[in-house]
């Protein structure tokens, strides 16, 4: 067997570079690059290995490890899980900074590869800088914190383990049902250790999207339930995007005359003004979608994990006879809430159902109801998002801010937000007719995702205009990737709304019977209620900026 002598770090880098993805008939790097902040644990070995290939495998310098990993999450979402970015950190706080981003990727079923430095396996220099010692378990390090928030976790204790561990990590991240983040801990001495690796480990490997087909008996049960339904409804979740099933969804809905509602992750699965798109469903949804959900007797849940906001904590679906069919690549999601499972790829499953339910169409009265309800939804958004609402002395509302961008947008616009008040306003007010033009991180509802995520999305979609909506609370939590975007030349448009604190949680606090406390700056323990000049702050990082007070 032909071998080549490499350090563990060099072998990891070379293996990642050999992985390719087939995307729309063209070969692309599966791993287009690395986000890195170097420190104790990754600078002398992995950093050296990355420097050797910097022209072919770009390394991007972030400002904060959490921000880098969040950028990688947004990159994966923007590429529909077809490509994966790597985030690497030192041992200690650099590593634990990435735990939150791992949770975001885990909750949203998105691939992310995390490579963190780790303490010496030899233990001779223990305790090393940044090492947290657990007295009763000396092999435990802070990297064990990642175990609950990743799909794949490993710590390399021998160089030859690269041969087994890296392929398992890659295939886990690419598995349509088990997709999620992967973590590999890299002890400092093991990174530097050399080994004679098999040359064929570094042969080019092309990965194609796996499309599991449905089981015949599951299709039979799903078709029987569908064709018995009088008021069927489709919920489009994020899995529609991951499968690239947007066209198949439209064809299925049109063939069988079935209204479609969308989750936050599934938003823009159909053009907003498609005659069968009844809008977003659930707590952050609209009246039309929720009205149809209340009457539906059959719900085909496509690629959704049926999270509490999408289901109104299971208060939205009021028909006692309602039957769910869970079309999902993940068995765990397909069987939720007594669903008839249909474990398969979204595109293939919809095609199979279309063929098997040929001739079935929901009654026109049902889609007439959809049309009436949806028209009222659009009229309501038009009203609250209008540039002139008559309240001239009041600052613009979130709905108006979203409305400005919605009206000015082109087919090229991609909008992004997370947490706070913007997901609710944007999921309703963004009515773009371009599919896959929307990213609201609401699976983990991670404040701080917005600007870092915008940076990652722009990297993935260099020809799109990426517009980021962020409140002052999230901006103050994590804004340093404005500087990253300026340094790297990835242009963003960032809209910051200054609420004077955490306004959405303040509203929840008050609406549930409490009094304003510690959410708005005005209600917190402060000596001086100083307001931030956000435009000046952004300008200090090289951004073009301005403060505006009207729509």
Steps between C-alpha positions, in 0.01 A plus 500: 500500500642837397532744787599862557643638822300790641421652833152438632412865430627478141305178443175659623545800270588287199201271561258792522637647178444170318126502570282632217127560465295453185276808484275558199724289280826671599769395746558740789713470814297337774704711743556839332710638784573543868412765755787520747617680808835355600621459854644242736387168362471568126758756386824301481366191325160549336585863431821394325315239293244758389770755413659249263183484286365852552465566125285191438324468836427852631511578868281790614585687819202564723477724806326259735479120493124498550458745213718290270303186570168685458625628164568137407145403602350773282730397215365144519142629502561727202646209301211272600740271690700429183824652631655513847732754658752411769554700818813448706599634838756466773443290808312656792281809454552500123342157486216564742413818310387271217260291711211743441549481123503122523162521670369717215617247241363209704155656545477598134633169360794670329854377429794668670850362558669617819871433555612608846838472663520268799739429786806279461425128491837427662399715801870567562459883495166497686341728594559700185377852443117512468464144633210450738584211732228261604646328805311172471517468120838610360407413139207744508560841343276795420447343158272245663252790520429444131360147545131602546499745208663304218403195294857370492766544770852367504839576651800378303745322729709342222589632153366192323152569637467764227443214256181396677377814676499753217285291260249431778480871581447593135233240435315597818487863387378391155243249622154640414342354813779543756647824366650725761831634629812289548773566754856370503736579785865532404746451787804718448757222497292277271461781244879511463559125493594356161364179349519312171148557368358298207524712186156393383348664810558826315351398167227734378164390640180631342190521720152518351178581683352176633130463426344216701185364336189427706392158618209361298279426799557850642401649165186287495388630838584861412310483169198344668491777759549770237230382262250477786563861602255779432717783629866403449782738585875492435753637749825584322801486733871555456536151353336626180804723449756236605354263242475768233135400480347843445389418144373156605298662779336741256423218257349282773288781645372601156432142388285432806372853567635508856583822690851539642609669823862552595707475817767758578769268356276415205420860407536574125449135409230637269485849347314722746227581248446144377124438506542209743745666740298591808799649684691417818337281764512503880576752772700725269269417210204671340123473534450330162742213568370447852137511384565222250701302756205517740269332247737254331416132532827378340835672544795395286803624696791516255847543646396659828574403858166647610651735755277678751491833314388331179223313678403761759607245761242274333212745531485597129362169372152497646326232292460201731519265201822644356755244380865586443725342239866563585705511180856533626842348449536479879294222658502696826316791334280286274333327795428802719152546642354172373581583139482236233873487417627535146875480545659624178645791310251785456529522121476126447220458751289773342556351155393158626187641662414696186518185289310281744225754577445580134149634447452623855432872540375686803162664452508848350311640798805424716739695276240776467518530879879514468476783246262708712702455819833568329372816333407633843848414630670689216267799546586513870876492432459767231331720758745463789808506274397809306748786487236741633283365780390841624716483814754758384639581846577136579818318393456238225372162613672170428220425253575822313874431495435155355250650258756744359737215413218276376386767253854589389622140468592329177523132410859531621419593862569260789383609846625374834411546866476316832336518842319802643217668315625476144421130436129562557491817293725369224336159469172680429621812325758347268288407201763435240418284202854366478524158665776454757541872569447494878695399810356555847697305760215409731571135566742596779394868501860611534555868562824601334448279195394784275820680397725194517237305309478774241875474445474125445198531273676759283799267467267226380297730274748756365264610222205561733420818694500388864289718731532450876230611747622535858383666820725698730513216754638246255727760342665573836542128568693431180588760240869443430438314175409833346876543510546149356274585208692823433839330519395213274300708254169322560250785478196496726207734550428509873189667642524565875183589689569669834238400755693614805546144624339158473156614388341168406578335833381816675170465317475134602577595859228765508240302302529213747416724793843620602640851516783631280825386666858466376416464130486855369791723596252740656385224738843363589741593778709768327673818612452684172264403218752545218379408151738344250582676174479187286590678176817642654588161645461328162696777331786436741523149353515628145133484406310761304226598744225747577226558752145535367181587686229453241381233259 
